[in-house]
Amino acid sequence: MLLSLIRMIQAFRDYQRNVSELSQLSDRELADIGLDRADIPRVAAGTFTS
């Protein structure tokens, strides 16, 4: 139980870090990698499919 809680907290922190890092990119940089701002939450969560 405790281990699953720790994993859930770590996954949320990873998600937040990914959103933060992607949000710092300019629109041009996002476009260069085939993304736009609306894609950031899905990419950060690992559920993005192109």
C-alpha positions in Angstrom: 0.0 0.0 0.0 2.7 2.5 1.0 4.8 1.5 -2.0 1.9 2.1 -4.4 1.4 5.6 -2.8 5.0 6.4 -3.3 4.9 5.3 -6.9 1.8 7.4 -7.5 3.5 10.5 -6.0 6.6 9.9 -8.1 4.5 9.6 -11.3 2.7 12.8 -10.5 6.0 14.6 -9.9 7.4 13.3 -13.2 4.2 14.5 -14.9 4.6 18.0 -13.4 8.3 18.1 -14.4 7.5 17.1 -18.0 4.7 19.7 -18.3 7.0 22.4 -16.9 9.9 21.6 -19.2 7.6 21.4 -22.3 5.9 24.6 -21.3 9.2 26.4 -21.4 9.6 25.7 -25.1 8.6 28.3 -27.6 5.8 27.7 -30.0 8.4 27.3 -32.8 10.4 24.7 -30.8 7.2 22.8 -30.1 6.3 22.9 -33.8 9.8 21.6 -34.7 9.1 18.5 -32.7 5.6 18.1 -34.1 3.6 19.4 -31.0 1.5 22.4 -30.1 0.6 23.7 -26.6 -2.6 21.6 -26.5 -0.5 18.4 -26.8 1.6 19.1 -23.7 -0.6 17.4 -21.1 -1.0 14.2 -23.2 2.8 14.1 -24.0 3.6 14.6 -20.3 1.2 11.9 -19.3 2.7 9.5 -21.9 -0.6 9.1 -23.7 0.2 11.0 -26.8 -0.2 9.3 -30.2 0.4 11.1 -33.4 
